[in-house]
Amino acid sequence: MPKISKECCDERKTRIISACRQLYCERNFKDISLKDISALAGCTRTTIYNYFDNKEEIFLGLLECEYYDWTLELKRLKDSPIRPTIETFAEALAHSLEKRVALLKLLATSLYDIEEHSSHEAIVAFKREYKDARETLYTCLVDFFKEFSEKKKLAIVDMFFASLFGIYPFCFVTAKQKDAMQEVKLTYTHYSIYDFSYQSVKMMLSCADD
């Protein structure tokens, strides 16, 4: 059997993940099958198994790509010659999250199951990108807000990444959820990803430095 080049391998993996991303824009995790992904990617399920053990690992690969692309944007922000204020930094972070709907949706709805059914190697690759994103945000805080204590910078990183799990369900409410809230007279204020993220980040950055 001829050896598959790394370039060909990477291209096939990218095509599979891109098909997964496209389907996820239209459906939920549980409604997407390997058959759906293989059909859209233009390959067989046997081919998919050469790169991923199951559907969960494809979605973990999607998350890995989402963190990678997002980190690149954070690094461009870090390298900007203009030092941001609290307000402009919050704006920049919020705008970067507007582009990461797939990431926010997966974190909120499926991450535990995805990791539970993925191999150690796949989880390590994902955690590497997650770590890079955290470290990039930390270095932004170090460079831009020298007045913050080390304790505050570390707390902001933890709070920010924890907040990512709640953005999608707060900004995207289903019709059933709206009906239930109306029945119990629960006031719901709609936020966009940008608005919710901006307000959250601004509050984190503005909190007292204990």
C-alpha positions as CSV (number, residue, x, y, z in Angstrom):
1,M,0.0,0.0,0.0
2,P,1.5,3.4,-0.9
3,K,2.4,5.7,2.0
4,I,0.0,8.6,2.5
5,S,1.9,11.9,2.7
6,K,1.4,14.2,5.7
7,E,0.0,16.9,3.4
8,C,-2.6,14.5,2.1
9,C,-3.4,13.3,5.6
10,D,-3.8,16.9,6.9
11,E,-6.0,17.8,3.9
12,R,-8.3,14.9,4.5
13,K,-8.6,15.6,8.2
14,T,-9.3,19.2,7.5
15,R,-12.0,18.2,5.0
16,I,-13.7,15.9,7.6
17,I,-13.6,18.6,10.3
18,S,-14.9,21.2,7.8
19,A,-17.8,19.0,7.0
20,C,-18.5,18.5,10.7
21,R,-18.4,22.3,11.2
22,Q,-20.8,22.9,8.3
23,L,-23.3,20.3,9.7
24,Y,-23.0,21.7,13.2
25,C,-24.2,25.1,11.9
26,E,-27.5,23.5,11.0
27,R,-28.0,20.7,13.5
28,N,-27.1,19.6,17.0
29,F,-24.4,17.3,18.0
30,K,-26.7,14.3,18.7
31,D,-28.4,14.7,15.3
32,I,-25.2,14.4,13.3
33,S,-23.9,10.9,12.3
34,L,-20.6,9.7,10.9
35,K,-22.6,8.9,7.7
36,D,-23.6,12.5,7.4
37,I,-20.1,13.7,7.9
38,S,-18.6,11.2,5.5
39,A,-21.2,12.1,2.8
40,L,-20.5,15.8,3.1
41,A,-16.7,15.3,3.2
42,G,-16.8,13.1,0.2
43,C,-15.1,10.1,1.8
44,T,-16.1,6.8,3.2
45,R,-16.6,6.0,6.9
46,T,-13.6,3.7,6.6
47,T,-11.5,6.7,5.6
48,I,-12.7,8.6,8.6
49,Y,-11.6,5.8,10.9
50,N,-8.1,6.3,9.6
51,Y,-8.0,9.6,11.3
52,F,-10.7,9.5,14.1
53,D,-12.0,6.8,16.3
54,N,-15.5,8.0,16.4
55,K,-17.8,11.1,15.9
56,E,-16.8,12.5,19.2
57,E,-13.1,12.7,18.2
58,I,-14.1,14.7,15.0
59,F,-15.9,17.2,17.2
60,L,-12.9,17.3,19.5
61,G,-10.9,18.1,16.4
62,L,-13.3,20.9,15.6
63,L,-12.9,22.3,19.1
64,E,-9.1,22.1,18.7
65,C,-9.4,24.1,15.4
66,E,-11.7,26.6,17.0
67,Y,-9.2,27.2,19.9
68,Y,-6.3,27.4,17.4
69,D,-8.0,30.0,15.2
70,W,-9.2,32.0,18.3
71,T,-5.7,32.0,19.8
72,L,-4.2,33.4,16.5
73,E,-6.7,36.3,16.9
74,L,-5.7,36.8,20.5
75,K,-2.0,36.8,19.5
76,R,-2.7,39.5,16.8
77,L,-4.4,41.5,19.5
78,K,-1.4,41.0,21.8
79,D,1.0,42.2,19.1
80,S,-1.0,45.4,18.4
81,P,1.2,48.5,18.8
82,I,-1.8,50.3,20.5
83,R,-2.2,49.5,24.2
84,P,-6.0,49.0,24.8
85,T,-8.0,50.4,27.7
86,I,-10.3,48.1,29.7
87,E,-13.2,49.1,27.4
88,T,-11.4,48.5,24.1
89,F,-9.8,45.2,25.3
90,A,-13.3,44.0,26.4
91,E,-14.6,45.0,23.0
92,A,-11.8,43.2,21.2
93,L,-12.4,40.0,23.2
94,A,-16.1,40.2,22.7
95,H,-15.7,40.6,18.9
96,S,-13.4,37.6,18.8
97,L,-16.0,35.4,20.5
98,E,-18.7,36.5,18.0
99,K,-16.8,34.3,15.4
100,R,-16.6,31.3,17.7
101,V,-20.3,30.1,17.8
102,A,-19.3,26.5,17.3
103,L,-16.9,26.6,20.1
104,L,-19.3,28.2,22.5
105,K,-22.1,25.8,21.6
106,L,-20.0,22.7,22.0
107,L,-18.6,23.9,25.4
108,A,-22.1,24.5,26.6
109,T,-23.8,21.4,25.4
110,S,-21.4,18.5,24.6
111,L,-17.9,18.9,25.8
112,Y,-18.1,16.3,28.7
113,D,-19.5,13.6,26.4
114,I,-17.1,14.4,23.7
115,E,-14.1,14.0,25.9
116,E,-15.5,11.0,27.7
117,H,-15.6,9.1,24.4
118,S,-12.3,10.3,22.9
119,S,-8.8,8.8,23.1
120,H,-6.2,10.1,25.5
121,E,-4.1,11.3,22.5
122,A,-7.1,13.3,21.0
123,I,-7.8,14.9,24.4
124,V,-4.1,15.8,24.9
125,A,-4.1,17.5,21.4
126,F,-7.2,19.5,22.3
127,K,-5.9,20.4,25.8
128,R,-2.7,21.7,24.2
129,E,-4.7,24.3,22.1
130,Y,-6.8,25.1,25.2
131,K,-3.6,25.8,27.2
132,D,-2.2,28.0,24.4
133,A,-5.4,30.1,24.4
134,R,-5.2,30.5,28.2
135,E,-1.6,31.5,28.1
136,T,-2.1,33.9,25.3
137,L,-4.9,35.7,27.2
138,Y,-2.6,35.8,30.3
139,T,0.2,37.4,28.3
140,C,-2.2,40.0,27.0
141,L,-3.1,40.9,30.6
142,V,0.6,41.0,31.5
143,D,1.4,43.3,28.6
144,F,-1.7,45.6,28.7
145,F,-2.5,45.9,32.4
146,K,0.7,46.0,34.3
147,E,-1.1,47.5,37.2
148,F,-3.0,44.3,37.8
149,S,-1.5,41.9,40.5
150,E,-0.5,38.4,39.6
151,K,-3.5,37.1,41.6
152,K,-5.9,39.3,39.6
153,K,-4.5,38.3,36.3
154,L,-4.8,34.6,37.1
155,A,-8.3,35.0,38.5
156,I,-9.4,36.8,35.3
157,V,-8.1,34.0,33.1
158,D,-10.0,31.4,35.2
159,M,-13.2,33.5,35.3
160,F,-13.1,34.2,31.6
161,F,-12.7,30.6,30.5
162,A,-15.3,29.4,32.9
163,S,-17.7,32.0,31.6
164,L,-17.4,30.6,28.1
165,F,-19.5,27.6,29.1
166,G,-22.5,29.9,29.8
167,I,-22.5,32.3,26.9
168,Y,-24.3,30.1,24.3
169,P,-27.3,29.0,26.4
170,F,-27.8,32.5,27.7
171,C,-27.8,34.0,24.2
172,F,-29.6,31.3,22.3
173,V,-32.9,30.4,24.0
174,T,-35.3,27.9,22.4
175,A,-39.0,28.4,21.9
176,K,-39.8,25.8,24.6
177,Q,-37.5,27.7,27.1
178,K,-39.2,31.0,26.3
179,D,-42.7,29.5,26.8
180,A,-41.6,28.0,30.1
181,M,-40.1,31.3,31.3
182,Q,-43.3,33.2,30.3
183,E,-45.4,30.7,32.2
184,V,-43.5,31.2,35.4
185,K,-43.2,35.0,34.7
186,L,-39.4,34.9,34.5
187,T,-38.0,38.0,32.8
188,Y,-35.6,37.2,30.1
189,T,-33.3,39.8,28.6
190,H,-31.8,38.8,25.2
191,Y,-28.1,39.4,24.7
192,S,-26.0,38.9,21.7
193,I,-22.7,37.0,22.1
194,Y,-20.9,40.4,21.8
195,D,-23.0,42.2,24.4
196,F,-22.9,39.4,26.9
197,S,-19.2,38.9,26.5
198,Y,-18.4,42.6,26.5
199,Q,-20.2,43.2,29.8
200,S,-18.7,40.1,31.4
201,V,-15.1,40.9,30.4
202,K,-15.5,44.6,31.4
203,M,-16.7,43.6,34.8
204,M,-13.8,41.1,35.3
205,L,-11.2,43.7,34.3
206,S,-12.8,46.4,36.5
207,C,-13.2,44.3,39.7
208,A,-11.2,45.3,42.7
209,D,-7.6,44.0,42.9
210,D,-7.7,42.3,46.3
